[in-house]
Amino acid sequence: MAKQQTFADKANKLGKKNDLMVMCPDTNKETKIINVRMVDAIKTEKGTYKFLDRNMKVYESTYKPYKP
């Protein structure tokens, strides 16, 4: 039987692929770009809440949006 790959092994493997090092304009230091999911809660006219999801790239050092 083949060795079962754990979730941690998969996550580490994917994490190494996506390492993107850039200079942060705020701190002038080299930092990684990470992907985060932003969720906004918006109140509708009926009084219920609607959630908007979006994926963004941000600087790891300041968590400000990445602008290429």
N, C-alpha and C positions, 0 to 999 in steps of 0.2 A: 504494500500500500504506500501511496505517496504521502509525504508529510502535509498535514493540513496547515494552511496559512491563516494566522490569526488576524483579527482586525487591526491590532497594533502594528503588525508587520506591514499590512497594506497601507496604513496611514503613514508610516515612516517612509515607505517607498514613494508614495505620492508627494509627500512633503519635500523630499529631496529634489524632485523634478521641478517643482514650482518655486524654487529659491531664486528670486529676482532681486539683486542688490542694486540700489540706486542712491544718489545723494539726496537727502532731505533738504528742501529749500529753507525750512525754518531753523533747523539745528546745524546745517552744513556738515552733517556727519553721514557716513554710509549706513543705510538701513535697509531692511527687507520690505518688500511689498507683500501684504497679506490680503486675502479675500475675506470679506465679512458680509453678512446678510443684515441689511437695514430693514426694520419693520416700523412702519408709521401707522398709528391708530387715528383714523379720521371719523369724526362724528357726522352721520348723514342727516338729511332733513327730517327723517322719521324719528330720529333720536337713537338709532342703533349705531354701532361702531363697525367700520370697515377697515380691514388691515391691508396695507400695501407692502408687499415684499419687493426688495430689489437687492441685487448683489453688487457690491462695490469693491474696488481695490483701494486700500489705504496704506499710509506709511505706518510701520510698526512702532516707530518712536513717538509719533505725535497723534496718530489715528485720524489725521486729516486726509481728505480724498486725494487720490493720486491723479495727477494730470500729466499725461505723457508729453 
